[in-house]
Amino acid sequence: MNSSWWSDSFSQKLVDNLHLTPLLGPLGPPDSSTLYAIFAVYITIEVIFLTYTFLLNAKHQKRSTPPPYPLEKKRFIARILTRLEDVYSDSPAAQRQAVKDFLSGWCLEAPFETIRKGNIIEFLAWAMCGLPTEELKKSEVAEIETFFDRLESKHGIVLPPGHNDDVKCCTLSLDDVTYLPRPILVYIAVACLNITKFLLLTFLGFSKLRTSNNLSYWYRPSSQNSPSSPLLFFHGIAPCGSLFYLPLIFQSLLTSDRDVYLFSNSSVDMTLRGSTSLDEFDVIEGVEEALDTPENRGKKWTIAGHSLGSCPVTWLLRAFPDKVSNVVLLDPVTLFLSHPAVACNFVYKQSFGGITEVVIWFMASTEQFIAKYLKRDFWWYRNELWVETIPSSINVLIIVSRSDEIVDADLVELGFKKQRELGQIKDNIRLKIIEGGHALMIASPSTWKMIREEIAAMEK
């Protein structure tokens, strides 16, 4: 049978079955040579795009300069261990086991018995200095040694000398940036969604604006000169940024007529603009500029963030505690960030417990620009939120999903319970544990209602 005849016949049947003949008119269906030409052009475009992403990823391998610690390094590490000891304060044995689990977790769940001192030095060289072990200065080595002194004096833990090459530890910003290539059609689809987002937000009264340092955001003023605090929202990892959050924002966060700011992070919105990202200090400066308007000058802010969007919320709390009145954190990754759960569950996923975890890993962890952001622009010690340091004048609502695939909800719940018993967490901070997995609250009307009621009560 002639293959050309078969292809032409198939094309004609396809057109007839789809009722396209009246539309095509005299043009008729494409013949096989046309189809082959279209396919060849598409494959050529994909090869060019694949080459571009490969070359771009080579550029992404360059290490970033670590920002400064928020306080002295050894004090910061001691603070982490102290909180761990407080949370598991039932007995010295429980504390000792918690410390062992902590070290095992950062060594990607390696059995504690297989971990050597050199493995933990490798981890601490990254965690405390952002450097590989061989680049440490003598003063930095001395700081790291204080960690081992505490392990021995407080918990009787002495790690065997040497280094086990079979044990791998988390060294996020030193690791190679790896990704799974996407066809260009994925980014074209996201671009089409972005057009939809532009039209929808414009219809809803928003304007797209940009600060002098390139922080992009959508702004909608209140319908009248409202006395309510402006709402600042920061999205997590999601196609088109805030697009899929709009139902949640309008049905739960907007409890009154107020100005709305939807800030964008192009590094995690699955567009082709994510190669260059703004750091913490750029975002702080940009937000301050965006809110410096006659309508909002002097007003306090209500800030909200979902998942990775809890990081800029943390930055703003640290930079402008006097300008914030209310905080809403949804599935925040910034709680207990010094615990290995978030890193192991997201970046260093070893196994999968269900289809949701597979989807999160493939859609987010392995996308090129998101992978670059997490391994070159995400600094755990700048992003961790220490809720006990939040001023009592700020009302905080934290909602965590019980079956969250990234955040350890059980640890957060236990940590809050113990810290409340010790008087470390004040009454202005409310924690709600809801059923479901990570980000499912975005599409849950019952959760929207609960959030709206909680915020209304909090604002009163």
C-alpha positions as CSV (number, residue, x, y, z in Angstrom):
1,M,0.0,0.0,0.0
2,N,1.3,3.4,-0.9
3,S,2.1,5.3,2.3
4,S,1.5,8.7,0.7
5,W,-2.0,7.6,-0.3
6,W,-2.7,6.4,3.3
7,S,-1.5,9.7,4.8
8,D,-3.6,11.8,2.4
9,S,-6.6,9.5,3.0
10,F,-6.2,9.7,6.8
11,S,-5.9,13.5,6.6
12,Q,-9.1,13.7,4.6
13,K,-11.0,11.4,7.0
14,L,-9.7,13.5,9.9
15,V,-11.1,16.7,8.3
16,D,-14.4,15.1,7.5
17,N,-14.8,13.6,11.0
18,L,-14.1,17.0,12.6
19,H,-16.5,18.7,10.2
20,L,-13.8,21.1,9.0
21,T,-14.5,20.8,5.3
22,P,-16.7,23.9,5.2
23,L,-14.0,25.8,7.0
24,L,-11.1,24.7,4.8
25,G,-13.1,25.1,1.6
26,P,-11.0,24.6,-1.5
27,L,-7.8,24.4,0.5
28,G,-8.6,20.8,1.5
29,P,-6.6,18.9,4.1
30,P,-2.8,19.1,4.3
31,D,-1.0,16.5,2.4
32,S,1.7,14.3,3.9
33,S,4.5,16.5,2.7
34,T,2.9,19.5,4.5
35,L,2.5,17.4,7.7
36,Y,6.1,16.3,7.5
37,A,7.3,19.9,7.0
38,I,5.3,21.1,10.0
39,F,6.7,18.3,12.1
40,A,10.3,19.0,10.9
41,V,9.9,22.7,11.8
42,Y,8.5,21.8,15.2
43,I,11.4,19.4,15.9
44,T,13.9,22.0,14.8
45,I,12.4,24.5,17.2
46,E,12.5,22.0,20.1
47,V,16.2,21.2,19.4
48,I,17.0,24.9,19.4
49,F,15.1,25.4,22.6
50,L,16.7,22.4,24.2
51,T,20.1,23.7,23.3
52,Y,19.2,27.1,24.7
53,T,18.1,25.6,28.1
54,F,21.2,23.4,28.2
55,L,23.5,26.5,27.7
56,L,21.5,28.5,30.2
57,N,21.8,25.7,32.8
58,A,25.5,25.8,32.4
59,K,25.4,29.5,33.4
60,H,23.2,28.6,36.4
61,Q,26.0,26.4,37.9
62,K,27.9,29.5,39.1
63,R,27.8,29.7,42.9
64,S,26.0,32.6,44.5
65,T,27.5,34.7,47.3
66,P,25.8,33.8,50.6
67,P,24.0,36.8,52.3
68,P,24.9,37.5,55.9
69,Y,23.5,35.5,58.8
70,P,20.8,37.4,60.8
71,L,23.0,36.9,63.9
72,E,26.3,35.3,64.9
73,K,26.6,31.9,63.3
74,K,27.4,29.8,66.3
75,R,24.6,31.5,68.2
76,F,22.2,30.8,65.4
77,I,23.1,27.1,65.3
78,A,22.8,27.0,69.1
79,R,19.3,28.5,68.8
80,I,18.3,25.7,66.5
81,L,19.5,23.1,68.9
82,T,17.9,24.8,71.8
83,R,14.5,24.8,70.1
84,L,14.9,21.2,69.2
85,E,15.7,20.4,72.8
86,D,12.6,22.4,73.9
87,V,10.3,20.6,71.6
88,Y,11.5,17.2,72.7
89,S,11.9,18.1,76.4
90,D,10.0,15.1,77.8
91,S,13.3,13.4,78.6
92,P,17.0,13.5,77.9
93,A,16.6,10.3,75.9
94,A,14.0,12.0,73.7
95,Q,16.2,15.0,73.2
96,R,19.1,12.8,72.3
97,Q,17.1,10.8,69.8
98,A,15.7,14.1,68.3
99,V,19.3,15.3,67.7
100,K,20.2,12.0,66.1
101,D,17.2,12.2,63.8
102,F,18.1,15.8,63.0
103,L,21.5,14.8,61.8
104,S,20.3,11.8,60.0
105,G,17.7,13.9,58.2
106,W,20.2,16.4,56.9
107,C,22.2,13.4,55.7
108,L,19.3,12.5,53.5
109,E,17.9,9.9,56.0
110,A,21.1,7.9,56.3
111,P,21.1,5.6,59.3
112,F,22.8,7.5,62.2
113,E,25.3,4.7,62.8
114,T,26.7,5.3,59.3
115,I,27.4,9.0,59.8
116,R,30.9,10.2,60.5
117,K,32.1,13.5,61.9
118,G,33.4,14.5,58.4
119,N,29.9,14.2,57.0
120,I,28.5,16.6,59.5
121,I,31.4,19.0,59.0
122,E,30.5,18.9,55.3
123,F,26.9,19.7,56.1
124,L,27.8,22.5,58.6
125,A,30.4,24.0,56.2
126,W,27.5,24.6,53.8
127,A,24.8,25.4,56.5
128,M,27.0,27.9,58.4
129,C,29.3,29.3,55.7
130,G,27.9,28.3,52.3
131,L,31.2,26.7,51.4
132,P,32.7,23.3,50.7
133,T,34.8,21.9,53.5
134,E,38.1,22.5,51.7
135,E,37.4,26.3,51.5
136,L,36.8,26.8,55.2
137,K,39.0,29.3,57.1
138,K,40.5,28.4,60.5
139,S,38.0,30.7,62.3
140,E,35.1,29.0,60.5
141,V,36.4,25.5,61.5
142,A,36.5,26.7,65.1
143,E,32.9,27.8,64.9
144,I,31.8,24.5,63.6
145,E,33.7,22.7,66.4
146,T,31.4,24.4,68.9
147,F,28.6,22.3,67.4
148,F,30.3,19.1,68.3
149,D,31.2,20.4,71.7
150,R,27.5,20.9,72.4
151,L,26.6,17.5,71.1
152,E,29.0,15.8,73.5
153,S,28.5,18.0,76.6
154,K,24.7,18.2,76.3
155,H,23.7,14.8,74.8
156,G,26.8,12.6,75.1
157,I,26.9,12.2,71.3
158,V,30.4,11.7,69.8
159,L,30.6,11.0,66.1
160,P,33.3,8.7,64.8
161,P,36.1,10.4,63.0
162,G,36.5,10.2,59.2
163,H,34.1,10.6,56.3
164,N,31.7,8.1,54.9
165,D,31.6,8.6,51.1
166,D,28.4,6.6,50.9
167,V,26.5,9.2,53.0
168,K,25.3,12.2,51.1
169,C,24.2,15.4,53.0
170,C,22.3,18.4,52.0
171,T,24.5,21.2,50.6
172,L,21.8,23.0,48.6
173,S,23.6,26.0,47.2
174,L,26.7,24.0,46.4
175,D,24.9,21.2,44.5
176,D,24.7,21.2,40.7
177,V,21.5,22.7,39.4
178,T,19.7,19.8,37.7
179,Y,16.4,19.8,35.9
180,L,14.2,17.8,33.6
181,P,13.8,19.5,30.2
182,R,10.3,20.6,29.2
183,P,9.1,21.0,25.6
184,I,8.6,24.6,24.5
185,L,4.9,23.8,24.2
186,V,4.8,23.8,28.0
187,Y,6.1,27.4,28.2
188,I,3.8,28.4,25.3
189,A,0.8,27.1,27.3
190,V,1.9,29.0,30.4
191,A,2.3,32.2,28.2
192,C,-1.3,31.7,27.0
193,L,-2.4,31.4,30.6
194,N,-0.5,34.6,31.4
195,I,-2.5,36.4,28.7
196,T,-5.7,35.1,30.4
197,K,-4.4,36.3,33.7
198,F,-3.7,39.8,32.2
199,L,-7.2,40.1,30.7
200,L,-8.8,38.8,33.9
201,L,-6.9,41.0,36.3
202,T,-7.4,44.0,34.1
203,F,-11.2,43.3,34.0
204,L,-11.1,43.1,37.8
205,G,-9.6,46.6,38.1
206,F,-6.0,45.7,38.6
207,S,-3.0,47.5,37.0
208,K,0.3,45.9,36.3
209,L,3.1,48.0,37.8
210,R,6.9,47.7,38.4
211,T,9.1,49.3,41.0
212,S,12.4,51.0,40.1
213,N,14.3,47.8,41.0
214,N,12.1,45.6,38.8
215,L,9.7,44.1,41.4
216,S,6.6,43.4,39.4
217,Y,3.1,43.5,41.0
218,W,-0.6,43.9,40.3
219,Y,-2.4,46.7,42.1
220,R,-6.1,47.4,42.7
221,P,-7.2,50.4,44.7
222,S,-10.2,50.2,47.0
223,S,-13.4,51.4,45.6
224,Q,-13.3,54.4,48.0
225,N,-10.7,55.8,50.3
226,S,-10.9,52.8,52.7
227,P,-9.4,53.0,56.1
228,S,-8.6,49.3,56.0
229,S,-5.0,48.1,55.8
230,P,-3.8,47.2,52.3
231,L,-3.4,43.5,51.5
232,L,-0.1,42.3,50.2
233,F,-0.1,38.8,48.7
234,F,2.9,36.6,47.7
235,H,2.3,33.5,45.7
236,G,4.1,30.2,45.9
237,I,5.5,28.0,43.1
238,A,2.7,28.0,40.6
239,P,2.2,28.6,36.8
240,C,1.4,32.3,36.2
241,G,2.0,33.3,39.8
242,S,-1.1,34.6,41.4
243,L,-3.6,33.4,38.7
244,F,-4.8,30.3,40.5
245,Y,-4.9,32.0,43.8
246,L,-7.6,34.5,42.8
247,P,-10.6,32.6,44.1
248,L,-8.9,32.2,47.5
249,I,-7.9,35.8,47.6
250,F,-11.3,37.2,46.8
251,Q,-13.3,34.7,48.8
252,S,-11.2,34.6,52.0
253,L,-8.4,37.3,52.3
254,L,-10.5,40.3,51.1
255,T,-12.6,40.6,54.2
256,S,-13.2,44.3,53.5
257,D,-12.8,46.9,50.8
258,R,-9.1,47.6,50.7
259,D,-6.1,48.2,48.4
260,V,-4.7,44.9,47.0
261,Y,-1.1,44.2,45.9
262,L,-0.3,40.9,44.2
263,F,3.5,40.6,44.1
264,S,5.2,38.4,41.5
265,N,8.2,36.1,41.6
266,S,9.1,35.3,38.0
267,S,11.6,32.7,39.2
268,V,8.9,30.3,40.4
269,D,5.9,31.1,38.0
270,M,7.1,28.6,35.3
271,T,7.8,31.3,32.7
272,L,11.0,31.9,30.7
273,R,11.7,35.0,32.7
274,G,13.0,33.2,35.8
275,S,16.7,33.2,35.1
276,T,17.3,36.4,37.0
277,S,15.7,36.7,40.5
278,L,15.4,39.5,43.1
279,D,16.9,38.8,46.4
280,E,15.5,39.5,49.9
281,F,16.8,43.1,50.0
282,D,15.5,43.9,46.5
283,V,12.0,42.7,47.5
284,I,12.0,44.7,50.8
285,E,13.1,47.8,48.9
286,G,10.5,47.2,46.2
287,V,7.6,46.6,48.5
288,E,8.4,49.7,50.5
289,E,8.4,51.7,47.3
290,A,5.2,50.2,46.0
291,L,3.4,51.0,49.3
292,D,4.7,54.5,49.5
293,T,1.6,56.1,48.1
294,P,-0.7,58.9,49.4
295,E,-3.4,56.3,50.0
296,N,-1.3,53.9,52.0
297,R,1.4,56.0,53.5
298,G,1.1,55.7,57.3
299,K,-1.3,52.6,57.1
300,K,-0.2,49.3,58.5
301,W,-0.2,46.3,56.2
302,T,-1.9,42.9,56.1
303,I,0.5,40.5,54.5
304,A,-0.3,37.0,53.3
305,G,1.8,34.3,51.6
306,H,1.3,30.7,50.4
307,S,4.1,28.0,50.6
308,L,7.2,29.6,49.2
309,G,5.4,33.0,49.4
310,S,5.9,32.8,53.2
311,C,9.6,33.7,52.6
312,P,9.0,37.3,51.6
313,V,6.4,37.5,54.4
314,T,9.3,36.5,56.8
315,W,11.6,39.2,55.3
316,L,9.0,41.9,55.7
317,L,8.3,40.9,59.3
318,R,12.0,41.2,60.0
319,A,12.4,44.5,58.1
320,F,9.2,46.3,59.0
321,P,7.7,45.0,62.2
322,D,6.1,48.4,62.9
323,K,4.3,48.5,59.6
324,V,2.6,45.1,59.8
325,S,-0.7,44.6,61.6
326,N,-1.9,41.2,60.4
327,V,-0.2,38.1,58.9
328,V,-1.7,35.1,57.1
329,L,0.5,32.2,56.4
330,L,-0.9,29.3,54.3
331,D,1.1,26.0,54.0
332,P,4.2,28.0,55.0
333,V,7.6,26.4,54.3
334,T,9.4,28.9,56.6
335,L,8.3,27.2,59.9
336,F,11.0,24.9,61.3
337,L,13.0,25.4,58.1
338,S,16.2,24.4,59.9
339,H,14.6,21.0,60.3
340,P,15.4,18.7,57.3
341,A,11.8,18.0,56.5
342,V,11.2,20.7,53.9
343,A,14.5,20.1,52.1
344,C,14.1,16.3,52.0
345,N,10.5,16.4,51.0
346,F,11.0,18.8,48.2
347,V,14.5,19.2,46.8
348,Y,16.0,15.8,47.9
349,K,13.0,13.6,47.5
350,Q,14.1,10.0,48.0
351,S,10.8,8.2,47.5
352,F,7.2,8.9,46.8
353,G,4.2,8.2,48.9
354,G,1.5,9.0,46.3
355,I,0.6,10.6,43.0
356,T,0.5,14.1,44.6
357,E,4.2,13.9,45.7
358,V,5.1,12.8,42.1
359,V,3.2,15.7,40.6
360,I,4.9,18.2,43.0
361,W,8.3,16.8,42.3
362,F,7.9,16.8,38.5
363,M,5.9,20.0,38.1
364,A,8.0,22.1,40.6
365,S,11.2,20.6,41.9
366,T,12.6,19.7,38.4
367,E,11.6,22.8,36.4
368,Q,14.7,24.6,35.3
369,F,14.2,28.0,36.7
370,I,12.6,26.8,39.9
371,A,15.6,24.4,40.4
372,K,17.9,27.3,39.8
373,Y,16.1,29.5,42.3
374,L,16.1,26.9,45.1
375,K,19.8,26.0,44.6
376,R,21.2,29.5,44.0
377,D,18.9,32.0,45.5
378,F,17.2,30.3,48.4
379,W,19.0,30.9,51.8
380,W,17.4,28.8,54.5
381,Y,18.8,30.9,57.4
382,R,17.4,34.1,55.9
383,N,14.0,32.5,55.3
384,E,13.2,30.7,58.5
385,L,10.5,32.3,60.6
386,W,11.0,32.3,64.3
387,V,7.4,32.9,65.4
388,E,8.4,33.5,69.0
389,T,10.2,36.7,67.9
390,I,7.0,38.2,66.2
391,P,5.9,41.3,68.2
392,S,2.7,40.8,70.2
393,S,1.1,43.8,68.4
394,I,1.0,41.7,65.1
395,N,-1.9,39.2,64.7
396,V,-0.8,36.0,63.0
397,L,-2.9,33.3,61.5
398,I,-1.0,30.1,60.4
399,I,-2.8,27.4,58.5
400,V,-1.0,24.1,57.8
401,S,-2.4,21.0,56.0
402,R,-2.4,17.8,58.0
403,S,-1.2,15.7,55.1
404,D,1.2,18.3,53.6
405,E,3.7,16.6,51.3
406,I,6.3,19.3,52.0
407,V,5.8,20.7,55.5
408,D,5.9,18.4,58.5
409,A,2.6,19.3,60.1
410,D,3.1,17.0,63.0
411,L,6.4,18.7,63.9
412,V,4.8,22.2,63.6
413,E,1.9,21.1,65.8
414,L,4.1,19.6,68.4
415,G,6.6,22.5,68.3
416,F,3.8,25.1,68.8
417,K,2.3,23.1,71.7
418,K,5.7,22.8,73.5
419,Q,6.7,26.4,72.9
420,R,3.3,27.6,74.2
421,E,3.8,25.5,77.3
422,L,7.1,27.2,77.8
423,G,5.6,30.7,77.2
424,Q,7.7,31.3,74.1
425,I,4.7,31.7,71.6
426,K,2.2,34.4,72.5
427,D,-1.6,34.4,72.1
428,N,-1.4,36.7,69.1
429,I,-0.3,33.7,67.0
430,R,-3.0,31.2,66.0
431,L,-2.2,27.9,64.4
432,K,-4.9,25.9,62.5
433,I,-4.3,22.4,61.2
434,I,-6.7,21.4,58.5
435,E,-7.3,18.2,56.5
436,G,-5.7,17.8,53.1
437,G,-2.4,18.0,51.3
438,H,-0.2,20.9,50.2
439,A,-2.0,23.7,48.3
440,L,-5.4,21.9,48.3
441,M,-6.8,24.8,50.3
442,I,-6.4,26.9,47.1
443,A,-9.4,25.0,45.7
444,S,-11.4,24.4,48.9
445,P,-14.4,26.7,49.4
446,S,-14.9,25.4,52.9
447,T,-11.4,26.4,53.8
448,W,-11.9,29.8,52.2
449,K,-14.9,30.4,54.5
450,M,-12.9,29.3,57.5
451,I,-10.0,31.6,56.6
452,R,-12.4,34.5,56.1
453,E,-14.0,34.0,59.5
454,E,-10.6,33.7,61.2
455,I,-9.3,36.9,59.6
456,A,-12.5,38.8,60.4
457,A,-12.1,37.7,64.1
458,M,-8.4,38.6,64.1
459,E,-9.0,42.1,62.7
460,K,-11.6,42.8,65.3
